[in-house]
Every structure is written in C-alpha cells, then in structure tokens.
Amino acid sequence: MHTTLASLLSDPLLVLVSLAGLLWALTRRPWRLLRRHALQNAWLGAMVLVALLWTVRATLAGGLVIQLLGATLMVTLFGLPLALLSLFVVDVLSLLGLEYLAGHGWTQFDWAALWVRYVWLALLPALISAALQAAMRRLLPRHPFVFILGHGYFTAGLAALGAGAAQAGWRHLMAPGSPLSVADTLVAAIILAFGEAFLTGMLVAIFVVYRPQWVITFRDEEYLNG
C-alpha cells in the first residue's frame, strides 16, 4: 500500500470526495439506529469482521493488492449512511493495524493511504451497492429469496467489480506509466468479486433467516407478506 496506491493514486480529489461522503452521512445522523439494543451487537461484530477483512490481504506481483471489502454487507445490514461512517472507522483501525504489524512509527504512517483506501474500498462500492439495491427494490418482486440473491450475492459481486474497474481506470489516467496494467487490475477485480459475492451472500442469507432484526434493509412486512 505504501508504494502503490498512496504514491500512484493519492490526489486531493479523493480527499474531497471522501469528506463529502462522510459529511452527507453525518447529516443523516445514522447513529440513532444504534439505539436498538439488538443492532448494537450486530454493528460491533460487523465492525470487527470488516476490520479483519481489511487487515488480511494478498499482495501480488507488481504491488497489486487483493482484499475483501465488506462494503455491501455493511450497507445491507445498516443502510448507506451508517455504513459510510462505520467503514471510515474500519479504515482507520485497519490502517493502524497494518502499520503496527509493519513495525512503523507514527512518523512513518502512510496517512495518504487512508483516503485512497476509503474511496476504493468503502465509499465507491457502498454507493454502488446502495444504488443497485434501490433499483432491485423498485423492479423486483419482494421475496426473501430475491432479497438474499440480489442484495447479497449479485450486489456484492457487482459492487466489487465496479469499484475495481473504476480504480483501474483511475490508475491508468493518473499514472499511465504504472507497472500494473488495466488488464491485471480487472482480472484481480473479477477474482475479488466472486469472493465478495460468496461471503456477503452467505452472511446475508444467515442473518435474514436467523437474525432478521440485524438487517435494517429487510422488512418483514414487505418480504414476508405472502
């Protein structure tokens, strides 16, 4: 992350985009959802899980990093505003963990990577997820199977693929001499999309069946009225 994303993709525009997303989320005051006692445990558990996903990653030849996102899961469980704020906390915690594991002191921390990671791993896939899920609610029948398959599997895979493709295009635009080709990045995005879809879909299915109160985007009166 130090020599690849931060150096090639760090840009004031990414900082502004990140701050705009966080500001919008703050105006929605999503922390009010956490007044529900049942949701508090789910939120804390999801934060820990996604933080671990962001800390465990595979670095391929050329510095290409593959790691699961968890953005679609957070949007599905808690809605877009709370997901955006929660993912920023995850971003900070996981970056601190990675720097600590690398043996870096405070002065060596790659703080620019904080905003880069947030845009590509959190903000963009979360926005894609929210848009896809809104379209599914309008266009598809309200059925638990449709919810699990659409909100879990398909949304997670497409969000990861879309974010990966956008990152590849941004890298090509901002650093045309990068050793990472667009094709390599897209292949990595496809691989990531399958893993993201499997993990998110499986967890969404489990929660909808056993803990539907943890999934605020799933309403019994809408999906179980048949």
N, C-alpha and C positions, 0 to 999 in steps of 0.2 A: 504494500500500500504506500509506503514511503516514496519509492522511486517511480511508481507507475501512475496511480490515479492522482495523487496530490500534485505531482510535478506536471503531468500532462493535461489534467482537466481542471485544476484549480482556477477559478475565474470569479470576479466579483458578481457576475450574473447569477452564479449558483448560490452565492450567499444571499443575494436579494430574493431569489425565488424561494429559498428555504425560509427566510424570515417572513415572507409574505404568507406562505402556507401556515407557519406557526401562529402568526398574528390572526389569521382567519379562524384557526382552530380555537384560539383563546377567546375570541369574541363569541363563540358558541357556548362557552362555559360548560364543556362536556364533563367536567369533574363532578357535576351534580348527579351523574349516573351512578357514581360510586357510593352514593348514599344507600343504595341497595346492598344489604349485607351479603347476600348470595353472590353478587357480582364482584365484591371486593376480593374474595379468594381467587376467583377466576382471573381477575385482572393481574393480581400479583403473580400467579402461576404462569400466565401468558408472558408477562414481562421477563421472568426468569428464563422461560423456554426460548424466547426470541433472542435474548441477550446471549445465550449459549450458541444459538444458531449463527449469530454474527461473529462470535469469537472463534468458532470452528470453521475452517475454510481450507480449500485446496488451492495451491499456487502452482500453475502450470508453466511450461517453458515460455519465456518472454515476459514473465511477470503477470500473466493473466490469472485473475483470482475468481474462483467459483465458490459461492456460498449461498445457502438458502436464505430467503428473505423474511418470511413470516408476515409480510405486509397485508396480504389478503386475509389471512387468519385474523389479524387484529381488526381489520375493517369489518369483517363478518361478525365477529364477537361483540365489538364495542361501537361500531359506527365510525365514520370517517374522522370527525373532529377529535375524539378521544384517541383514536389510532394514531393520528399525526403527532399529538403531544407525547403519547407513550413511546412511539418509535424514536423520538428525539432523545428521550431519557435512555432508551436502549442504546442508541448511537453513542452517547457519552460514556455510558458504563462499559460497553464493549470496547470502545477505543482505549479507555483507561486500562482495561484488562489486557489488551494486546500490547500496549506499551509497557506495562509491567512485566509481562511474560518475556518481552524482548530485552528487558533489562535497561530500559531508557529512563533517564531522569526527567524532571519536569521541563527543563530547558530543551530537551531533545524531542519532546512530544510533537507529533505532526498534526497540529490543530487545524491546518487547512483541510486535512482529510475528513474532518468532522462534517463539514458542509457537503463535500463531494459524496461521501457515503450516504448522507441523509437524502440527497436528491435522487440518487440512482437506486438505493436500496429501500427507501421508505416512501418519500413523497410521490415520486412518479408511479411506482407500482400501486400505491394506495389510491391515487387518483384514478388510475385505470380500473382498478378493482371496483371502486365506488360507481364509476360510470357504467361499467358492464352490469353490475348488479342492479342498478336503477333501470337499465334497459330490459333486463330479464323480468323484473317485477311488472313492467308495463306490458311486455309482449308475450310472456309465457304463462301457462296456467299455474295457479297456486297449488302446488302439491309438494309434500315433503321430499319425494324423490327428485323432483325438478330442482328444489332448493339445494339439496346436497350436491347433486351433479353439477348444477350451474354455478352456484355461489362458491362451492368448494373446489371441485376439480377444474372445471373449464376456466373460471375466473382466475384462479391462481396460476394456471399454466400460461394463459394469455397475458396476464399482467407481468409475469417474469419475462416472457418472450418480448413483449413490447418495451419494457424498461431496458432489456439487454440490447435490443435493436437501436433504441434511441441513444444509448450510451456509445454504441459502436459508431453511429453517425456523428455524434458529438466529438468523439476522439479523432475520427477521420478529418473533421472540419477544423478542429483546434490544433491538432498535432499530426499533420499529414505524413511526417517522417517517422511516426511511431513504429517500433518493431512488431507491434500487434496489428495484424491485418483485420479488416472488417469481417472477412470470412471466418477467421479464427474466433472472433468475438461472437459472431452469430451462432457458430457451432456450440460454443460454450453456453450461450443463452438457451439454445434448444435443449441441451442436456439438463441445464438448471430447471427449465420449465417442466420437464417430466417429474423431476424430484419434488419440485414445489407443488405441483398438482397432486401428486400421491400423498404427500404429508398433510397438506391442508385439507384435501378431500376426506382423508381418513379421520382427521380430528373433528372436522365439521360434522361428519356422519355420527361419530360417537357422542358429541355434545348435543346434537339435535335429538337423538334417541334418549340419552340418559340424563342430560342436563340442559334442557331447552331454555331454562332461565338464564343461562350464561350467554345465550346468543340473542342479542337485542334486535337483530335484523330479522329474526324468525319469530313470527307472532302466531300463536295457536289459533286465534280466531280467523286468521287469513289462510293458513295452510292445513288446518285440521277440521274445517267446517264441512268436509264431505264425508 
